[in-house]
């Protein structure tokens, strides 16, 4: 067999012809919600190349550098390859058995002394993109009786989840833009030219299809504080004040009602329409214009174009979510679709039931709503946890429920959450910090235990509860493309074994622990790992009981299957609200909206006069691909500033500047550009976190600066606890 070095410059076809031992395995990418089909070429030990699966029945054309270079993560020199225990200032490798046994003893001691809620978990993006890991971690927390759980969703999409819960009766209710039939698009806080049409829903080649619709005459209106590759393709770019999208949307709703452009039937079949209409009627359009910094004439123009279009869809994403008004913006975007008859109709935003006959019902059964609020701040439990912004205070505040142990599962909250220095200091005070990850990152530098994580190419996966996020009724059981490196165990197995070792009932069922032990014994006896209790058992059981497709069909079709034609009208029959009607005006949202309207419009801040926003690159995925993805250049040490602002502050292009908030100061280089309007500063997110080498002891790697260090942890959306990562107040000054 030819070595990798001898064949790496050949095309895939040439390499396969040159070496009969190379195998192509089909699976799908799990880095983002585009979920592209992949052809993974391996020699049995190493991944040679990752290519798009051009025969994939659902999606492959959104294939990008993230997926194409994903195998570089698997073989990275600094990857954690075995459990490691902290001894003094170093780490020593230990067996899984020893790690699980000692961690279980430590956690049991903490639980006995301080209670179950003293043991907390945090799951990041790679963990939520690993449903088996996510489910088994949740089962572990439930087994020990802890509600001290935190998720990365509290940094961006918990507003979407809360709006879905309040309006439709279930947090998981993705509403998919019907891009092929919409005649008008209203996009807020999104940049699909870089991120595709994917967030908690996925539209294959969505951005290309939007542009194709525009070429045929569709209206594309993009609302964003700065220029982006997306705004440059827009029919109209609405430049808005960060964090005030809600005022713009309320202005549109006001105009819709005033002109009687609402959809009479859809409004009649929903609750709360009159409440929303009354609030809009009592509000001055001039005042809303002042709040969002969009001229009255432009609000009127957008309202007319959207409401009178034959079909239309309003879509809000991360840009409007990450500020104190994020939930209001998300809610009003859905309310606008509902009022104008764009909800669950052709050309609007529609709901797909997914792999279950009623996915909303199954989600509520497996994860029923939690009514208990957080100890610090009194926040709601959303998306499986409380806001990560409260965690430092939960660690440092004495009393019942004080967090003394934390499992960080594939996450990096020091870099991704606000005021990372505060988070880092709190993590240092924990009695037990366990990091489950492929790498030791910034948030893990105080970890007592390092548990290796798997690469997505090394594990089976099935997006059961998120199958309703697909544009069509599609399901795929993703098979592992290669064996785990160094015998690394999947994360779910760590949580399974830790639960059994702590002698707490997995999923609340004592008999299940016995089944797990017996099945592991049979697995060792037969040499077949699938004989041990594993996620496939649960997936198969759920599909058998609630599925709209047969489990055997999924197993026999490794590329997945489309099992139901695209259709509209599934949302209302799936609703889980008490009366089976859409709630257009949830009480908490109405109260927050009235409170916001009672406040004076945003005032100039003489100390921190700039609004600080972010943007993303196609090759990035939050904070977890910096070290392993090829970039044409590092973007994480540059701030964009308008030429007029640069001149006023005596800043030259390329000069080092100090950005200061009421939390801290960071130093970066200035990029003078008219892509940002006056009063706005913009930086790429996802950079700056250090990558440690617990095995080799080499100096940590770092690229760029953590922009979120500037963001205060107390500047939050009171409805969700999401921080103002996209609208913080800062100042800028040249550094000599």
C-alpha positions as CSV (number, residue, x, y, z in Angstrom):
1,X,0.0,0.0,0.0
2,X,1.4,3.4,-0.9
3,X,2.0,5.8,2.0
4,X,-0.1,9.0,2.4
5,X,2.9,11.1,1.4
6,X,3.2,9.2,-1.9
7,X,-0.5,9.7,-2.8
8,X,-1.6,12.9,-1.1
9,X,-1.1,15.0,-4.3
10,X,-3.2,12.8,-6.4
11,X,-6.9,13.3,-7.1
12,X,-9.2,11.1,-5.2
13,X,-9.9,9.0,-8.3
14,X,-6.2,8.5,-9.0
15,X,-5.5,7.7,-5.4
16,X,-8.2,5.1,-5.3
17,X,-6.9,3.5,-8.5
18,X,-3.4,3.5,-7.1
19,X,-4.4,1.9,-3.9
20,X,-7.1,-0.7,-3.6
21,X,-6.9,-0.6,0.2
22,X,-8.5,2.9,0.3
23,X,-12.2,2.9,1.2
24,X,-14.8,5.5,0.8
25,X,-17.4,5.7,3.6
26,X,-20.6,7.7,3.4
27,X,-21.8,9.8,6.3
28,X,-22.7,13.4,6.9
29,X,-21.0,16.5,8.4
30,X,-22.1,17.6,11.9
31,X,-20.3,20.9,12.2
32,X,-23.3,23.1,11.3
33,X,-26.9,22.5,10.6
34,X,-26.3,22.3,6.8
35,X,-25.6,18.6,7.5
36,X,-23.9,18.0,4.2
37,X,-23.5,14.4,2.9
38,X,-19.8,13.4,2.9
39,X,-17.6,10.8,1.2
40,X,-14.8,10.0,3.6
41,X,-11.7,8.4,2.1
42,X,-9.7,6.4,4.6
43,X,-6.9,3.7,4.6
44,X,-8.5,2.2,7.7
45,X,-6.3,4.0,10.1
46,X,-6.2,7.6,8.8
47,X,-8.6,9.8,6.9
48,X,-7.1,10.7,3.6
49,X,-9.6,13.2,2.4
50,X,-13.2,14.4,3.0
51,X,-15.3,15.1,-0.1
52,X,-18.9,16.0,-0.8
53,X,-21.2,13.1,-1.4
54,X,-22.6,14.2,-4.7
55,X,-25.2,11.4,-4.6
56,X,-26.6,12.5,-1.2
57,X,-30.4,12.7,-1.5
58,X,-30.7,15.8,0.8
59,X,-27.7,18.1,0.8
60,X,-24.1,18.3,-0.4
61,X,-23.8,21.6,-2.3
62,X,-23.2,23.5,0.9
63,X,-20.0,21.6,1.4
64,X,-17.3,24.0,2.6
65,X,-13.8,24.3,4.1
66,X,-15.1,23.4,7.5
67,X,-16.1,19.9,6.4
68,X,-13.3,19.5,3.8
69,X,-10.6,20.1,6.5
70,X,-12.4,18.4,9.3
71,X,-10.1,15.4,9.3
72,X,-7.2,17.7,10.3
73,X,-8.9,17.9,13.7
74,X,-8.9,14.2,14.2
75,X,-5.1,13.8,13.7
76,X,-4.1,17.1,15.4
77,X,-0.9,16.7,17.5
78,X,-2.5,18.4,20.5
79,X,-5.6,16.2,20.6
80,X,-6.4,14.6,23.9
81,X,-6.0,10.8,23.3
82,X,-6.6,9.3,26.7
83,X,-8.1,10.3,30.1
84,X,-5.8,12.6,32.0
85,X,-5.7,13.5,35.7
86,X,-4.2,16.7,37.0
87,X,-1.3,16.0,39.4
88,X,0.2,19.3,40.7
89,X,0.8,21.5,37.6
90,X,0.9,18.6,35.1
91,X,-1.4,15.9,33.7
92,X,-0.8,12.2,33.8
93,X,-2.6,9.6,31.6
94,X,-4.9,7.2,33.3
95,X,-7.3,4.5,32.1
96,X,-11.0,5.1,31.6
97,X,-11.8,2.7,34.4
98,X,-9.6,4.7,36.9
99,X,-10.9,8.0,35.7
100,X,-14.6,7.0,35.9
101,X,-14.1,5.4,39.4
102,X,-12.2,8.4,40.9
103,X,-14.5,11.0,39.3
104,X,-17.6,9.1,40.6
105,X,-16.1,9.1,44.1
106,X,-15.4,12.8,44.0
107,X,-18.8,13.7,42.6
108,X,-20.6,11.5,45.1
109,X,-18.7,13.2,48.0
110,X,-19.7,16.6,46.7
111,X,-23.3,15.5,46.2
112,X,-23.5,14.0,49.7
113,X,-22.1,17.2,51.3
114,X,-23.7,20.0,49.2
115,X,-26.6,18.4,47.3
116,X,-27.2,17.3,43.7
117,X,-27.4,20.9,42.3
118,X,-23.8,21.4,43.4
119,X,-22.8,19.3,40.4
120,X,-23.3,21.3,37.1
121,X,-22.9,20.7,33.4
122,X,-22.2,23.0,30.5
123,X,-22.5,21.8,26.9
124,X,-21.1,23.7,23.9
125,X,-21.7,23.7,20.2
126,X,-19.8,20.5,19.4
127,X,-21.7,18.7,22.1
128,X,-25.1,19.9,20.9
129,X,-24.1,18.7,17.4
130,X,-23.6,15.3,19.0
131,X,-27.1,14.3,20.0
132,X,-26.1,11.0,21.7
133,X,-23.6,12.9,23.9
134,X,-26.2,15.6,24.7
135,X,-28.9,13.0,25.6
136,X,-26.6,10.9,27.8
137,X,-25.3,14.0,29.6
138,X,-28.9,15.1,30.3
139,X,-29.7,11.5,31.5
140,X,-26.7,11.8,33.8
141,X,-27.9,15.1,35.3
142,X,-31.4,13.7,35.8
143,X,-30.0,10.5,37.4
144,X,-28.1,12.5,40.1
145,X,-31.1,14.9,40.5
146,X,-29.3,18.1,39.4
147,X,-30.9,21.0,37.5
148,X,-27.6,22.9,37.4
149,X,-27.3,22.7,33.7
150,X,-26.0,25.3,31.2
151,X,-26.0,25.3,27.5
152,X,-24.4,27.3,24.6
153,X,-28.0,28.1,23.5
154,X,-28.1,30.7,26.3
155,X,-25.6,32.7,24.2
156,X,-27.6,32.8,21.0
157,X,-30.7,30.8,20.3
158,X,-32.6,30.5,23.6
159,X,-34.8,33.4,22.5
160,X,-35.9,31.3,19.5
161,X,-36.6,28.3,21.8
162,X,-38.6,30.4,24.3
163,X,-40.6,32.0,21.5
164,X,-41.5,28.6,20.1
165,X,-42.5,27.3,23.5
166,X,-44.7,30.3,24.2
167,X,-46.3,30.6,20.8
168,X,-46.5,26.9,19.7
169,X,-46.2,24.9,22.9
170,X,-42.8,23.3,22.2
171,X,-39.2,24.7,22.2
172,X,-38.3,22.6,19.1
173,X,-40.6,24.0,16.4
174,X,-38.3,25.0,13.5
175,X,-40.0,27.2,10.9
176,X,-38.3,26.8,7.5
177,X,-38.1,29.6,4.9
178,X,-39.8,28.4,1.7
179,X,-37.1,30.1,-0.4
180,X,-38.3,28.7,-3.8
181,X,-41.7,30.3,-3.6
182,X,-41.2,33.5,-1.6
183,X,-41.6,36.7,-3.6
184,X,-40.2,38.9,-0.8
185,X,-37.5,38.1,1.8
186,X,-37.0,40.1,5.0
187,X,-33.8,39.0,6.6
188,X,-32.7,40.4,10.0
189,X,-29.4,39.8,11.7
190,X,-28.2,37.1,9.3
191,X,-25.4,36.7,6.8
192,X,-26.3,33.5,4.8
193,X,-23.6,34.3,2.2
194,X,-21.2,33.2,5.0
195,X,-23.4,30.9,7.1
196,X,-25.8,29.4,4.6
197,X,-29.5,29.3,5.3
198,X,-29.0,27.3,8.4
199,X,-29.5,27.9,12.1
200,X,-31.9,25.6,13.9
201,X,-33.3,24.8,10.5
202,X,-31.6,23.9,7.2
203,X,-32.3,24.8,3.6
204,X,-29.8,23.1,1.2
205,X,-28.2,25.7,-1.1
206,X,-30.6,28.2,0.5
207,X,-28.6,31.3,-0.2
208,X,-28.0,30.3,-3.9
209,X,-31.8,29.6,-4.2
210,X,-32.6,33.0,-2.6
211,X,-30.3,34.7,-5.2
212,X,-32.0,32.7,-7.9
213,X,-35.4,33.9,-6.7
214,X,-34.1,37.4,-6.7
215,X,-32.9,37.0,-10.3
216,X,-36.5,36.1,-11.2
217,X,-37.9,39.2,-9.5
218,X,-38.1,38.4,-5.8
219,X,-37.5,41.3,-3.4
220,X,-34.6,40.8,-1.0
221,X,-34.5,43.1,2.0
222,X,-31.6,42.7,4.5
223,X,-31.5,44.4,7.8
224,X,-28.0,44.7,9.3
225,X,-26.0,47.4,11.1
226,X,-23.0,46.9,8.7
227,X,-22.3,45.8,5.2
228,X,-21.8,42.1,4.6
229,X,-21.5,39.8,1.6
230,X,-25.3,39.3,2.1
231,X,-26.2,43.0,2.2
232,X,-24.3,43.6,-1.1
233,X,-26.7,41.3,-2.9
234,X,-29.8,42.8,-1.4
235,X,-32.5,44.8,-3.2
236,X,-32.5,47.0,-0.1
237,X,-30.0,47.2,2.8
238,X,-31.6,48.6,5.9
239,X,-28.9,49.9,8.2
240,X,-30.3,49.6,11.8
241,X,-29.1,50.5,15.3
242,X,-27.8,47.2,16.9
243,X,-30.3,45.7,19.4
244,X,-33.3,47.7,18.2
245,X,-34.7,45.4,15.5
246,X,-37.8,45.0,17.7
247,X,-38.8,48.6,17.1
248,X,-38.4,48.3,13.4
249,X,-40.6,45.2,13.3
250,X,-43.2,46.7,15.6
251,X,-43.3,49.7,13.2
252,X,-44.0,47.3,10.3
253,X,-46.7,45.6,12.3
254,X,-48.3,48.9,13.1
255,X,-48.4,49.9,9.4
256,X,-49.9,46.5,8.4
257,X,-52.8,46.9,10.8
258,X,-53.3,50.6,9.8
259,X,-53.6,49.6,6.2
260,X,-55.7,46.4,6.9
261,X,-53.1,44.3,5.2
262,X,-53.4,41.5,7.8
263,X,-54.6,37.9,6.9
264,X,-58.1,37.8,8.4
265,X,-58.4,34.1,8.8
266,X,-55.0,33.5,10.3
267,X,-55.5,36.4,12.7
268,X,-58.9,35.1,13.7
269,X,-57.6,31.6,14.5
270,X,-54.8,32.9,16.8
271,X,-54.9,34.2,20.3
272,X,-53.6,37.7,21.3
273,X,-53.9,39.5,17.9
274,X,-56.0,42.3,19.4
275,X,-53.5,42.8,22.2
276,X,-50.6,43.2,19.7
277,X,-52.8,45.4,17.5
278,X,-53.6,47.7,20.5
279,X,-49.9,48.0,21.5
280,X,-48.9,48.9,17.9
281,X,-51.8,51.4,17.6
282,X,-50.7,53.2,20.8
283,X,-47.1,53.6,19.6
284,X,-45.7,56.5,17.6
285,X,-44.0,55.5,14.3
286,X,-41.7,58.4,14.7
287,X,-40.6,57.2,18.1
288,X,-40.0,53.7,16.8
289,X,-38.0,55.2,14.0
290,X,-35.9,57.1,16.5
291,X,-35.3,53.9,18.5
292,X,-34.1,51.8,15.6
293,X,-32.5,54.7,13.6
294,X,-34.4,53.7,10.5
295,X,-36.2,56.6,8.7
296,X,-40.0,56.5,8.9
297,X,-40.3,56.4,5.1
298,X,-38.1,53.3,4.9
299,X,-40.1,51.5,7.6
300,X,-43.3,52.3,5.6
301,X,-41.7,51.2,2.3
302,X,-40.5,47.8,3.7
303,X,-43.9,47.3,5.4
304,X,-45.7,47.8,2.1
305,X,-43.4,45.6,0.1
306,X,-43.6,42.8,2.6
307,X,-47.3,42.9,3.3
308,X,-48.5,43.3,-0.2
309,X,-46.1,40.7,-1.8
310,X,-47.8,37.6,-3.2
311,X,-45.8,35.5,-0.8
312,X,-43.1,36.5,1.7
313,X,-41.1,35.3,4.7
314,X,-39.5,37.2,7.6
315,X,-36.4,35.4,9.1
316,X,-34.4,36.6,12.1
317,X,-31.1,35.0,13.2
318,X,-28.2,35.5,15.5
319,X,-27.6,39.2,14.9
320,X,-30.9,40.2,16.5
321,X,-30.7,37.5,19.2
322,X,-27.6,38.6,21.1
323,X,-28.8,41.7,22.9
324,X,-31.2,42.7,25.6
325,X,-34.1,42.8,23.1
326,X,-33.3,39.6,21.3
327,X,-36.5,37.7,22.4
328,X,-38.7,40.6,21.5
329,X,-37.2,40.8,18.0
330,X,-37.6,37.0,17.5
331,X,-41.2,37.1,18.7
332,X,-42.2,40.0,16.5
333,X,-40.6,38.4,13.4
334,X,-42.9,35.4,13.9
335,X,-45.8,37.7,14.8
336,X,-45.3,39.5,11.5
337,X,-45.4,36.3,9.5
338,X,-48.5,35.2,11.4
339,X,-50.4,38.5,10.9
340,X,-49.6,38.7,7.2
341,X,-50.5,35.1,6.4
342,X,-46.9,33.9,5.9
343,X,-46.9,31.2,8.6
344,X,-47.1,27.6,7.5
345,X,-48.1,28.6,4.0
346,X,-46.4,28.3,0.6
347,X,-43.8,31.0,0.2
348,X,-43.6,31.7,3.9
349,X,-42.2,29.8,6.8
350,X,-43.5,26.3,7.3
351,X,-43.1,23.4,9.7
352,X,-42.1,19.8,8.9
353,X,-43.1,17.1,11.4
354,X,-39.7,15.3,11.0
355,X,-39.0,11.6,11.6
356,X,-41.8,11.3,14.2
357,X,-45.5,11.5,13.6
358,X,-45.5,14.5,16.0
359,X,-42.0,15.7,16.9
360,X,-43.3,18.4,19.2
361,X,-45.2,15.9,21.3
362,X,-42.1,13.6,21.5
363,X,-39.8,16.5,22.5
364,X,-42.2,17.5,25.3
365,X,-42.4,13.9,26.5
366,X,-38.6,13.4,26.6
367,X,-37.8,16.9,27.9
368,X,-40.9,18.3,29.8
369,X,-40.7,22.0,30.7
370,X,-39.0,22.8,34.0
371,X,-40.7,25.4,36.1
372,X,-38.0,26.0,38.7
373,X,-36.1,29.2,38.1
374,X,-32.4,29.8,38.6
375,X,-31.0,30.5,42.1
376,X,-29.1,33.6,40.7
377,X,-31.2,36.0,38.8
378,X,-34.5,33.9,38.7
379,X,-34.1,32.9,35.1
380,X,-36.1,30.4,33.2
381,X,-34.8,27.0,32.3
382,X,-34.7,27.0,28.5
383,X,-33.3,24.5,26.1
384,X,-32.0,22.2,28.8
385,X,-30.4,24.7,31.1
386,X,-30.0,28.1,32.7
387,X,-28.1,31.1,31.3
388,X,-24.3,30.6,31.3
389,X,-24.0,34.3,32.3
390,X,-25.1,33.3,35.8
391,X,-22.6,30.4,36.3
392,X,-19.7,32.5,37.9
393,X,-22.1,33.8,40.5
394,X,-23.6,30.3,41.0
395,X,-20.0,29.1,41.8
396,X,-19.1,32.0,44.1
397,X,-22.4,32.6,45.9
398,X,-22.7,30.5,49.1
399,X,-25.9,28.7,50.0
400,X,-28.0,25.7,49.0
401,X,-27.3,24.8,45.4
402,X,-23.9,26.5,45.2
403,X,-22.0,24.9,42.3
404,X,-18.9,23.0,43.5
405,X,-18.3,20.7,40.5
406,X,-18.6,21.3,36.8
407,X,-18.4,19.1,33.6
408,X,-17.6,21.3,30.6
409,X,-18.8,19.1,27.7
410,X,-17.3,20.2,24.4
411,X,-17.5,23.9,25.3
412,X,-15.4,26.9,25.8
413,X,-17.4,29.4,27.9
414,X,-14.4,31.6,28.8
415,X,-14.0,32.5,25.1
416,X,-17.7,32.3,24.0
417,X,-19.5,33.8,27.0
418,X,-19.2,37.4,28.1
419,X,-16.5,38.7,30.5
420,X,-14.3,35.6,30.2
421,X,-11.9,36.8,32.9
422,X,-14.7,36.6,35.4
423,X,-15.7,33.2,34.2
424,X,-12.0,32.0,34.3
425,X,-11.6,33.2,37.9
426,X,-14.8,31.4,39.0
427,X,-13.7,28.1,37.3
428,X,-10.5,28.2,39.3
429,X,-12.5,28.0,42.6
430,X,-14.3,24.7,41.8
431,X,-13.6,21.6,43.8
432,X,-13.8,19.5,40.7
433,X,-13.6,20.6,37.0
434,X,-14.0,18.0,34.3
435,X,-13.4,18.8,30.7
436,X,-14.8,16.4,28.0
437,X,-13.3,17.6,24.8
438,X,-10.9,16.8,21.9
439,X,-8.6,19.6,23.1
440,X,-7.6,21.4,26.3
441,X,-8.9,24.9,25.5
442,X,-9.0,28.2,27.4
443,X,-11.9,27.1,29.6
444,X,-10.1,23.9,30.7
445,X,-6.8,25.3,32.0
446,X,-8.0,24.7,35.6
447,X,-9.4,21.3,34.9
448,X,-8.8,18.4,37.3
449,X,-9.7,15.9,34.7
450,X,-9.5,15.8,30.9
451,X,-11.7,13.2,29.2
452,X,-11.0,12.8,25.4
453,X,-13.9,13.6,23.0
454,X,-14.6,11.9,19.7
455,X,-14.4,13.3,16.2
456,X,-17.8,13.3,14.4
457,X,-16.2,11.0,11.7
458,X,-15.6,8.4,14.5
459,X,-19.1,7.9,15.7
460,X,-22.6,7.0,14.7
461,X,-25.2,9.8,14.9
462,X,-28.9,10.4,14.4
463,X,-30.6,13.8,14.6
464,X,-33.9,12.4,15.8
465,X,-35.4,15.3,17.7
466,X,-34.0,17.8,15.2
467,X,-35.2,16.0,12.1
468,X,-38.0,18.5,11.8
469,X,-35.3,21.1,11.0
470,X,-34.9,19.6,7.5
471,X,-36.5,21.3,4.6
472,X,-38.1,18.0,3.5
473,X,-39.0,14.9,5.6
474,X,-35.5,13.4,5.5
475,X,-33.7,11.2,8.0
476,X,-30.2,9.7,8.0
477,X,-28.5,7.4,10.5
478,X,-24.9,8.7,10.2
479,X,-22.4,5.8,10.4
480,X,-18.9,6.2,11.7
481,X,-16.5,6.6,8.8
482,X,-13.4,5.5,10.8
483,X,-12.6,3.9,14.1
484,X,-11.9,6.3,17.0
485,X,-8.2,7.3,17.3
486,X,-6.3,5.5,20.0
487,X,-9.5,3.7,21.2
488,X,-11.1,6.9,22.4
489,X,-14.6,6.2,23.8
490,X,-17.6,8.2,22.7
491,X,-18.7,10.8,25.2
492,X,-22.1,9.2,25.8
493,X,-20.2,6.1,27.1
494,X,-18.4,8.2,29.6
495,X,-21.7,9.6,30.9
496,X,-23.3,6.1,30.9
497,X,-20.4,4.6,32.9
498,X,-20.2,7.5,35.3
499,X,-23.9,7.2,36.1
500,X,-23.6,3.5,36.8
501,X,-20.4,4.0,38.9
502,X,-22.1,6.6,41.0
503,X,-24.9,4.1,41.6
504,X,-27.7,6.5,40.5
505,X,-30.6,5.3,38.2
506,X,-29.9,6.1,34.5
507,X,-32.9,7.8,33.0
508,X,-34.5,7.4,36.5
509,X,-34.9,3.6,36.0
510,X,-33.0,1.4,38.5
511,X,-33.5,-1.7,36.3
512,X,-31.7,0.1,33.4
513,X,-28.4,0.1,35.4
514,X,-28.7,-3.6,35.7
515,X,-29.4,-3.9,32.0
516,X,-26.4,-1.7,31.2
517,X,-24.1,-3.9,33.3
518,X,-25.3,-7.1,31.8
519,X,-25.1,-5.8,28.3
520,X,-21.5,-4.6,28.8
521,X,-20.6,-8.1,30.0
522,X,-22.2,-9.6,26.9
523,X,-20.4,-7.1,24.7
524,X,-17.0,-8.1,26.2
525,X,-17.9,-11.8,25.9
526,X,-19.0,-11.5,22.2
527,X,-16.5,-8.8,21.2
528,X,-19.3,-6.8,19.6
529,X,-19.5,-3.2,21.1
530,X,-23.1,-2.8,19.9
531,X,-24.2,-5.5,22.3
532,X,-23.6,-3.0,25.1
533,X,-26.3,-0.5,25.9
534,X,-25.9,2.4,23.4
535,X,-27.8,5.2,21.7
536,X,-28.9,3.0,18.8
537,X,-31.1,1.1,21.3
538,X,-32.9,4.3,22.2
539,X,-33.1,5.6,18.6
540,X,-34.6,2.3,17.5
541,X,-37.1,2.3,20.4
542,X,-38.3,5.8,19.7
543,X,-38.7,5.2,16.0
544,X,-40.6,2.0,16.6
545,X,-43.0,3.7,19.0
546,X,-43.4,7.2,17.4
547,X,-41.7,7.1,14.0
548,X,-43.1,8.0,10.6
549,X,-40.4,5.9,9.0
550,X,-39.2,2.3,9.7
551,X,-35.9,1.8,11.6
552,X,-34.8,-0.9,9.2
553,X,-35.3,1.5,6.4
554,X,-32.9,3.9,8.0
555,X,-30.3,1.2,8.7
556,X,-30.5,-0.1,5.1
557,X,-30.0,3.4,3.6
558,X,-26.7,4.9,4.9
559,X,-27.2,8.1,2.8
560,X,-30.6,8.6,4.4
561,X,-34.1,8.7,3.0
562,X,-36.7,11.2,2.0
563,X,-39.9,9.6,3.3
564,X,-42.5,12.3,3.0
565,X,-43.1,14.9,0.3
566,X,-42.7,18.6,1.2
567,X,-46.1,20.0,2.2
568,X,-47.6,22.9,4.1
569,X,-50.1,23.0,6.9
570,X,-48.4,20.7,9.4
571,X,-47.8,23.4,12.1
572,X,-51.3,23.8,13.5
573,X,-52.1,20.1,13.9
574,X,-48.8,19.7,15.7
575,X,-49.3,22.6,18.2
576,X,-48.8,21.7,21.9
577,X,-50.5,24.8,23.3
578,X,-53.3,24.1,25.8
579,X,-56.1,25.2,23.4
580,X,-54.4,24.1,20.2
581,X,-54.1,27.7,19.0
582,X,-51.1,29.9,18.2
583,X,-50.4,32.4,21.0
584,X,-49.5,35.6,19.2
585,X,-49.0,37.7,22.4
586,X,-47.5,35.7,25.3
587,X,-47.9,37.6,28.6
588,X,-44.2,37.8,29.4
589,X,-43.4,39.2,26.0
590,X,-46.2,41.7,26.1
591,X,-45.0,42.9,29.5
592,X,-41.4,43.2,28.3
593,X,-42.5,45.1,25.2
594,X,-44.6,47.6,27.2
595,X,-41.6,48.1,29.6
596,X,-39.3,48.8,26.6
597,X,-41.7,51.3,25.1
598,X,-41.9,53.1,28.4
599,X,-38.2,53.6,28.4
600,X,-36.7,56.6,26.7
601,X,-35.1,56.0,23.2
602,X,-31.4,55.1,23.3
603,X,-29.2,58.0,24.3
604,X,-25.7,58.8,23.4
605,X,-23.0,57.3,25.7
606,X,-20.2,59.8,26.1
607,X,-17.9,57.3,27.8
608,X,-18.5,54.3,25.6
609,X,-19.9,55.9,22.4
610,X,-19.7,52.9,20.0
611,X,-21.9,49.9,19.6
612,X,-19.8,46.7,19.2
613,X,-21.1,44.1,16.8
614,X,-19.6,40.9,15.3
615,X,-19.5,39.1,12.0
616,X,-18.5,35.6,11.0
617,X,-16.4,33.9,8.3
618,X,-17.4,30.9,6.3
619,X,-14.4,28.9,7.6
620,X,-15.3,29.6,11.2
621,X,-17.7,27.9,13.6
622,X,-17.8,29.9,16.8
623,X,-14.7,29.2,19.0
624,X,-14.0,25.6,18.0
625,X,-12.3,25.5,14.6
626,X,-9.7,28.2,14.9
627,X,-6.8,25.9,15.4
628,X,-7.7,23.3,12.7
629,X,-9.3,25.1,9.8
630,X,-7.3,26.7,7.0
631,X,-7.7,30.4,6.9
632,X,-6.4,32.8,4.3
633,X,-5.5,35.1,7.2
634,X,-6.3,35.5,10.9
635,X,-9.2,37.9,11.3
636,X,-9.5,37.8,15.0
637,X,-7.2,40.7,15.8
638,X,-8.8,43.4,13.6
639,X,-11.6,45.9,14.4
640,X,-13.5,47.6,11.6
641,X,-14.1,51.3,12.0
642,X,-15.7,53.9,9.8
643,X,-13.4,56.5,8.2
644,X,-15.1,59.4,9.8
645,X,-14.8,57.8,13.3
646,X,-11.2,56.9,12.6
647,X,-10.4,60.5,11.6
648,X,-12.2,61.9,14.7
649,X,-10.2,59.6,17.0
650,X,-6.9,60.1,15.1
651,X,-6.7,56.4,14.1
652,X,-4.8,55.2,11.0
653,X,-5.5,52.0,9.1
654,X,-3.5,49.2,10.5
655,X,-2.7,51.0,13.7
656,X,-2.9,49.3,17.1
657,X,-5.9,50.5,19.1
658,X,-7.3,49.9,22.5
659,X,-11.0,48.9,22.8
660,X,-12.4,49.5,26.2
661,X,-15.7,48.6,27.9
662,X,-16.8,48.9,31.5
663,X,-15.3,45.4,31.9
664,X,-11.9,45.5,30.4
665,X,-9.6,46.6,27.6
666,X,-8.2,44.6,24.6
667,X,-5.7,45.6,21.9
668,X,-6.3,45.0,18.2
669,X,-5.5,46.5,14.9
670,X,-7.8,49.0,13.2
671,X,-9.2,48.4,9.7
672,X,-10.6,51.7,8.3
673,X,-13.6,50.8,6.1
674,X,-16.9,52.2,5.0
675,X,-18.4,48.7,5.5
676,X,-19.4,49.9,9.0
677,X,-21.4,53.1,9.6
678,X,-20.4,55.8,12.0
679,X,-20.9,54.8,15.6
680,X,-20.3,51.0,15.0
681,X,-17.2,48.9,15.6
682,X,-17.1,45.3,14.3
683,X,-14.9,42.3,15.1
684,X,-15.0,38.7,14.0
685,X,-16.0,36.3,16.7
686,X,-14.6,32.9,17.6
687,X,-10.9,33.8,17.9
688,X,-8.3,34.1,20.7
689,X,-8.7,31.0,22.9
690,X,-5.5,29.2,23.8
691,X,-4.9,25.6,22.7
692,X,-2.9,23.8,25.4
693,X,-0.7,20.7,25.1
694,X,-1.3,18.6,28.3
695,X,0.6,15.6,26.9
696,X,3.6,17.2,25.2
697,X,3.9,20.3,27.4
698,X,4.5,22.6,24.5
699,X,3.6,26.3,24.8
700,X,-0.1,27.0,24.1
701,X,-1.2,28.2,20.7
702,X,-3.2,31.3,20.3
703,X,-4.5,33.2,17.2
704,X,-6.4,36.5,17.4
705,X,-8.1,38.1,20.4
706,X,-11.2,37.1,22.4
707,X,-13.7,39.9,21.5
708,X,-16.2,38.7,24.1
709,X,-13.9,39.8,27.0
710,X,-15.3,43.3,26.4
711,X,-19.0,42.3,26.9
712,X,-20.5,42.7,30.4
713,X,-22.2,39.6,31.8
714,X,-25.0,41.7,33.3
715,X,-26.1,43.3,30.1
716,X,-28.6,40.7,29.1
717,X,-32.0,39.9,27.7
718,X,-34.1,39.6,30.9
719,X,-36.4,37.0,29.2
720,X,-33.6,34.5,28.4
721,X,-30.3,35.7,30.0
722,X,-28.7,36.0,26.5
723,X,-25.8,38.6,26.8
724,X,-25.4,41.6,24.5
725,X,-22.6,40.0,22.4
726,X,-23.9,42.0,19.4
727,X,-24.6,45.4,20.9
728,X,-22.2,46.1,23.7
729,X,-21.0,49.7,24.4
730,X,-17.2,50.4,23.9
731,X,-14.7,53.1,23.3
732,X,-11.7,53.2,21.0
733,X,-8.4,55.0,21.3
734,X,-5.1,54.9,19.3
735,X,-2.1,53.3,21.0
736,X,1.2,55.1,20.4
